[in-house]
Amino acid sequence: MNELTERQKTLLMLIIRDHIDSAQPVGSQRLVDHYHIDLSSATIRNEMAALTEMGYLRQPHTSAGRVPTEEGYRYFVGQMVNQAQLPEAVRNTIAHQFHQASADVDQWMQLAASVLAHQSQGASVVTAPRSMEARFKHVELISTQGRQVLMVLVIGSGEVSQQILTLAEPVTQERLSQAASHLNGVLSGMTADAIAAIGSRSDALEQDIVILITGELNRTEHAVAGEIYTDGLTNVLTGPDYAESDDMRRALRLFEERSTLQDLLARTTVNSSVGGLQVLIGGEGMWEDLRQCSMVLARYGVPGLATGMLGVLGPMRMSYARTIPTVRYVAGLLSDMVNNRMVGE
């Protein structure tokens, strides 16, 4: 894509800001009248045509002004992502709300979802903090019928999972209990990598159980979220961008289908660091239901201990200048919560 001139950069930023505020196509005369640009309408039209040719703008109708494309929004976000700041009064209000909340993690998650939805006028999602390193705590093996055995695995974080294992031949409950007792003593407090490093075992039953255990520990470590909190769904459903469209209703399916939402969060934040922020525009070619939407996402918590995710879903025309610093600020507050209340414990 061609390098933008300084004039084109200025005009593009003005056009996108104006469209975000007005929800209307932006014409050259409006730029002259409202922003007192020392350029003629003809010159601005030529520059807008060039920006359209480069893929930053599009013209909805022949006689209309221009609106940003996905690429235009990406440029806009890239320019202001590290500059946008919340007003001090807003930061103080949000901080006061959190300081008034109890030490209960559930209350903090609900409050975070509420604050994000209110400040952004979008739909918010917050995931509870969870351990980044799953450790074995306890296993029970229960004979069910024939060759089938129920494995009940308790992970250090308290999460419990159950799986059915089909053995090559029937095994008595006494033998199963002995195997479980032995594994509980040997594997206590270990991670999946540590268990794998022990090496193979001569007992075929224990080998099969260990494979299941390490698989579950790995699954838990790579899972993005436990409890998921959402708020503000009506904000986007009633907004002007979707008053007569099913686009946002399709996007909000993500909030209704837990597994789909977890998959989205996992794919988009798998390499993100605590404090890092990502903006998805138009689904980034991966999620068709998000093609008319944007998401601002951030990871919070304490690296190596416990982290969670939070974010806002809204129209592509969302107020990035307000939403981005809100997500970043609330992520910082939740990181403090994890550090002060969970690490301290």
C-alpha positions as CSV (number, residue, x, y, z in Angstrom):
1,M,0.0,0.0,0.0
2,N,1.3,3.5,-0.9
3,E,2.8,5.7,1.7
4,L,0.5,8.4,2.9
5,T,1.5,12.1,2.6
6,E,1.2,14.2,5.7
7,R,-1.8,15.9,4.2
8,Q,-3.5,12.6,3.5
9,K,-2.8,11.4,7.0
10,T,-4.5,14.5,8.4
11,L,-7.5,14.3,6.2
12,L,-7.9,10.5,6.8
13,M,-7.9,11.0,10.6
14,L,-10.4,13.9,10.4
15,I,-12.7,11.9,8.1
16,I,-12.7,8.9,10.4
17,R,-13.2,11.0,13.6
18,D,-16.1,12.8,11.9
19,H,-17.8,9.6,10.7
20,I,-17.5,8.1,14.2
21,D,-19.2,11.1,15.6
22,S,-21.9,11.6,13.0
23,A,-22.5,8.1,11.5
24,Q,-22.7,9.8,8.2
25,P,-20.6,9.8,5.0
26,V,-18.1,12.7,5.1
27,G,-17.8,15.1,2.1
28,S,-15.2,17.6,1.2
29,Q,-17.4,20.6,1.9
30,R,-18.1,19.4,5.4
31,L,-14.3,19.2,6.1
32,V,-13.9,22.7,4.9
33,D,-16.8,24.1,6.9
34,H,-16.3,22.3,10.2
35,Y,-12.5,22.0,10.4
36,H,-11.5,25.2,8.7
37,I,-9.0,23.4,6.5
38,D,-6.9,25.7,4.4
39,L,-7.6,23.7,1.3
40,S,-10.1,24.0,-1.5
41,S,-13.0,21.5,-1.8
42,A,-11.5,20.3,-5.1
43,T,-8.1,19.6,-3.5
44,I,-9.8,17.7,-0.7
45,R,-11.9,15.7,-3.2
46,N,-8.7,14.7,-5.1
47,E,-7.1,13.5,-1.9
48,M,-10.2,11.6,-0.8
49,A,-10.2,9.9,-4.2
50,A,-6.6,9.0,-3.7
51,L,-7.4,7.6,-0.2
52,T,-10.2,5.6,-1.7
53,E,-8.0,4.2,-4.4
54,M,-5.5,3.1,-1.7
55,G,-8.2,1.3,0.2
56,Y,-8.6,3.5,3.3
57,L,-12.0,5.0,2.3
58,R,-15.0,3.9,0.3
59,Q,-18.0,5.8,-1.3
60,P,-21.4,4.2,-0.3
61,H,-23.2,6.0,-3.1
62,T,-22.2,7.9,-6.1
63,S,-23.2,11.3,-4.8
64,A,-22.3,10.6,-1.1
65,G,-19.1,11.4,0.8
66,R,-16.7,8.8,2.1
67,V,-16.7,6.4,5.0
68,P,-13.7,4.4,6.3
69,T,-12.9,0.9,5.2
70,E,-11.6,-1.7,7.6
71,E,-8.1,-0.7,6.5
72,G,-8.9,2.9,7.3
73,Y,-10.0,2.0,10.8
74,R,-6.9,0.0,11.3
75,Y,-4.8,3.0,10.3
76,F,-6.8,5.2,12.7
77,V,-6.4,2.8,15.6
78,G,-2.7,2.4,15.0
79,Q,-2.2,6.1,15.1
80,M,-4.1,6.7,18.4
81,V,-3.9,3.5,20.3
82,N,-1.1,4.7,22.6
83,Q,-2.3,8.3,22.7
84,A,-5.9,8.0,23.9
85,Q,-6.3,8.8,27.6
86,L,-9.3,8.7,29.9
87,P,-10.1,12.1,31.5
88,E,-8.9,12.2,35.1
89,A,-12.5,12.6,36.4
90,V,-13.6,9.4,34.7
91,R,-10.5,7.5,36.0
92,N,-11.3,8.7,39.5
93,T,-14.9,7.7,39.3
94,I,-14.1,4.2,38.0
95,A,-11.3,3.7,40.7
96,H,-13.8,4.8,43.4
97,Q,-16.3,2.2,42.2
98,F,-13.7,-0.6,42.5
99,H,-12.4,0.6,45.8
100,Q,-15.9,0.5,47.2
101,A,-16.4,-3.1,46.1
102,S,-15.8,-6.0,48.4
103,A,-12.9,-8.3,48.1
104,D,-15.1,-10.9,46.4
105,V,-13.6,-11.7,42.9
106,D,-17.1,-12.3,41.5
107,Q,-18.2,-8.8,42.5
108,W,-15.1,-7.3,40.8
109,M,-15.8,-9.2,37.6
110,Q,-19.4,-8.1,37.5
111,L,-18.4,-4.5,38.2
112,A,-15.7,-4.6,35.5
113,A,-18.3,-5.8,32.9
114,S,-20.7,-3.1,34.0
115,V,-18.1,-0.3,33.9
116,L,-16.8,-1.3,30.5
117,A,-20.3,-1.5,29.0
118,H,-21.3,1.9,30.4
119,Q,-18.2,3.8,29.4
120,S,-17.9,2.3,25.9
121,Q,-21.7,2.0,25.2
122,G,-20.8,-1.4,23.8
123,A,-21.2,-5.0,24.9
124,S,-18.5,-6.1,27.4
125,V,-17.0,-9.5,28.3
126,V,-14.8,-10.3,31.3
127,T,-13.3,-13.6,32.2
128,A,-12.4,-14.6,35.8
129,P,-8.7,-14.9,36.5
130,R,-7.3,-18.3,36.4
131,S,-4.0,-20.0,37.1
132,M,-1.7,-20.2,34.1
133,E,0.0,-23.3,35.3
134,A,-2.3,-26.3,36.0
135,R,-1.0,-28.7,38.7
136,F,-2.2,-32.2,39.7
137,K,-3.9,-32.5,43.0
138,H,-5.9,-35.7,43.2
139,V,-7.4,-38.5,41.1
140,E,-10.1,-41.1,41.7
141,L,-10.7,-44.1,39.6
142,I,-14.2,-45.7,39.7
143,S,-15.2,-48.9,38.0
144,T,-18.5,-48.4,36.1
145,Q,-19.3,-51.3,33.9
146,G,-17.2,-53.9,32.0
147,R,-13.9,-52.3,30.9
148,Q,-15.0,-48.7,31.5
149,V,-13.5,-46.6,34.3
150,L,-14.5,-43.2,35.4
151,M,-11.6,-40.9,36.1
152,V,-12.3,-37.9,38.4
153,L,-9.4,-35.5,38.3
154,V,-9.0,-32.5,40.7
155,I,-6.6,-29.8,39.6
156,G,-4.7,-27.5,42.0
157,S,-7.0,-24.5,41.2
158,G,-10.0,-26.6,42.3
159,E,-11.3,-27.4,38.9
160,V,-12.8,-30.9,38.6
161,S,-13.0,-32.9,35.4
162,Q,-14.4,-36.4,34.6
163,Q,-13.5,-38.7,31.8
164,I,-14.3,-42.3,30.8
165,L,-11.4,-44.6,30.1
166,T,-12.0,-47.9,28.3
167,L,-9.4,-50.4,29.3
168,A,-8.1,-53.4,27.3
169,E,-9.6,-55.7,29.9
170,P,-11.7,-55.4,33.1
171,V,-9.9,-54.3,36.3
172,T,-11.2,-54.7,39.8
173,Q,-12.1,-51.6,41.9
174,E,-9.4,-52.7,44.4
175,R,-6.7,-52.5,41.7
176,L,-8.1,-49.1,40.5
177,S,-7.9,-47.7,44.0
178,Q,-4.4,-48.9,44.4
179,A,-3.3,-47.2,41.1
180,A,-5.1,-44.0,42.2
181,S,-3.4,-44.0,45.6
182,H,0.0,-44.5,44.0
183,L,-0.5,-41.8,41.5
184,N,-1.7,-39.3,44.1
185,G,1.5,-39.9,46.1
186,V,3.8,-39.6,43.1
187,L,2.2,-36.8,41.1
188,S,1.1,-34.4,43.9
189,G,1.6,-30.8,42.9
190,M,3.2,-31.6,39.5
191,T,2.6,-29.9,36.1
192,A,2.0,-31.8,32.9
193,D,5.6,-31.2,31.8
194,A,6.9,-32.5,35.1
195,I,4.8,-35.6,34.9
196,A,5.9,-36.3,31.3
197,A,9.6,-35.9,32.4
198,I,9.2,-38.7,34.9
199,G,9.3,-41.2,32.0
200,S,7.2,-44.3,31.2
201,R,5.8,-46.6,33.8
202,S,5.8,-50.4,33.7
203,D,2.2,-50.6,34.7
204,A,0.0,-50.3,31.6
205,L,-3.0,-49.1,33.7
206,E,-1.1,-46.3,35.3
207,Q,0.4,-45.3,31.9
208,D,-3.1,-45.0,30.4
209,I,-4.3,-42.9,33.4
210,V,-1.2,-40.6,33.3
211,I,-1.9,-39.9,29.6
212,L,-5.4,-38.8,30.5
213,I,-4.1,-36.7,33.4
214,T,-1.5,-34.8,31.4
215,G,-4.0,-34.2,28.6
216,E,-6.4,-32.6,31.0
217,L,-3.7,-30.5,32.7
218,N,-2.6,-29.2,29.2
219,R,-6.2,-28.5,28.3
220,T,-6.7,-26.5,31.5
221,E,-3.6,-24.5,31.0
222,H,-4.6,-23.5,27.4
223,A,-8.2,-22.7,28.3
224,V,-8.8,-18.9,28.2
225,A,-11.6,-18.6,30.7
226,G,-13.5,-20.1,33.5
227,E,-16.5,-18.0,34.5
228,I,-17.5,-15.4,31.8
229,Y,-19.3,-12.2,32.6
230,T,-21.1,-10.0,30.1
231,D,-23.0,-6.7,30.1
232,G,-24.4,-4.1,27.8
233,L,-25.8,-6.3,25.1
234,T,-28.7,-3.9,24.6
235,N,-26.3,-1.0,24.0
236,V,-25.3,-2.4,20.6
237,L,-28.7,-3.8,19.7
238,T,-30.3,-0.4,20.0
239,G,-27.5,1.6,18.4
240,P,-27.9,3.5,15.1
241,D,-25.5,1.2,13.2
242,Y,-27.8,-1.8,13.8
243,A,-31.3,-0.4,14.1
244,E,-32.4,-2.2,10.9
245,S,-29.7,-4.9,10.6
246,D,-29.1,-8.4,11.8
247,D,-25.3,-7.9,11.8
248,M,-25.0,-7.2,15.5
249,R,-27.4,-10.0,16.4
250,R,-25.2,-12.4,14.6
251,A,-22.1,-11.0,16.4
252,L,-23.8,-11.3,19.8
253,R,-24.1,-15.1,19.2
254,L,-20.5,-15.1,20.4
255,F,-21.7,-14.0,23.8
256,E,-24.4,-16.7,23.9
257,E,-22.2,-19.6,22.7
258,R,-19.6,-20.0,25.4
259,S,-17.3,-22.4,23.4
260,T,-17.2,-20.0,20.4
261,L,-16.4,-17.1,22.6
262,Q,-13.6,-19.0,24.3
263,D,-12.2,-20.0,20.9
264,L,-12.2,-16.4,19.8
265,L,-10.4,-15.2,22.9
266,A,-7.9,-18.1,22.8
267,R,-7.0,-17.4,19.1
268,T,-6.7,-13.7,19.5
269,T,-4.8,-13.5,22.7
270,V,-2.7,-16.6,22.7
271,N,0.5,-14.6,22.4
272,S,-0.6,-11.5,24.2
273,S,1.1,-10.3,27.4
274,V,-0.5,-8.9,30.5
275,G,-1.2,-5.2,29.8
276,G,-1.2,-5.8,26.1
277,L,-4.1,-4.6,24.0
278,Q,-5.6,-5.9,20.8
279,V,-8.2,-4.4,18.4
280,L,-10.0,-6.7,16.0
281,I,-11.7,-4.9,13.1
282,G,-14.2,-6.6,10.9
283,G,-13.4,-10.1,12.3
284,E,-9.9,-9.9,10.7
285,G,-11.1,-12.4,8.1
286,M,-11.5,-15.1,10.6
287,W,-15.0,-14.6,12.1
288,E,-17.7,-13.9,9.5
289,D,-20.2,-12.8,12.2
290,L,-17.9,-10.0,13.2
291,R,-17.5,-8.5,9.7
292,Q,-19.4,-5.3,10.7
293,C,-17.9,-5.1,14.2
294,S,-14.8,-4.3,16.2
295,M,-13.5,-5.7,19.5
296,V,-11.0,-4.2,21.9
297,L,-9.4,-6.9,24.1
298,A,-6.8,-6.9,26.9
299,R,-5.2,-9.4,29.2
300,Y,-4.9,-8.6,32.9
301,G,-3.4,-10.3,35.9
302,V,0.0,-11.4,37.2
303,P,2.3,-13.1,34.6
304,G,3.1,-16.7,35.6
305,L,0.4,-16.8,38.2
306,A,-3.2,-15.9,37.2
307,T,-4.6,-14.0,34.3
308,G,-8.0,-13.2,32.7
309,M,-9.4,-11.4,29.7
310,L,-11.6,-8.4,29.2
311,G,-13.0,-6.5,26.2
312,V,-15.7,-4.6,24.4
313,L,-17.6,-5.5,21.3
314,G,-19.2,-2.8,19.3
315,P,-19.8,-1.4,15.8
316,M,-16.8,-0.8,13.6
317,R,-17.7,2.9,14.1
318,M,-17.1,2.6,17.8
319,S,-15.5,5.4,19.8
320,Y,-12.0,3.9,19.9
321,A,-10.7,7.1,21.7
322,R,-12.9,6.3,24.6
323,T,-13.1,2.5,24.5
324,I,-9.3,1.7,24.2
325,P,-8.3,3.7,27.3
326,T,-11.3,2.4,29.2
327,V,-10.3,-1.2,28.5
328,R,-6.7,-0.5,29.3
329,Y,-7.5,1.3,32.6
330,V,-9.9,-1.4,33.9
331,A,-7.4,-4.1,32.9
332,G,-4.9,-2.3,35.1
333,L,-7.3,-2.2,38.1
334,L,-8.1,-5.9,37.7
335,S,-4.3,-6.7,37.6
336,D,-4.0,-4.8,40.9
337,M,-6.8,-6.9,42.3
338,V,-5.1,-10.1,41.3
339,N,-1.8,-8.9,42.8
340,N,-3.2,-7.6,46.0
341,R,-6.0,-10.1,46.8
342,M,-4.9,-13.3,45.2
343,V,-1.1,-13.1,45.4
344,G,-1.4,-11.8,49.0
345,E,-3.4,-14.9,49.9
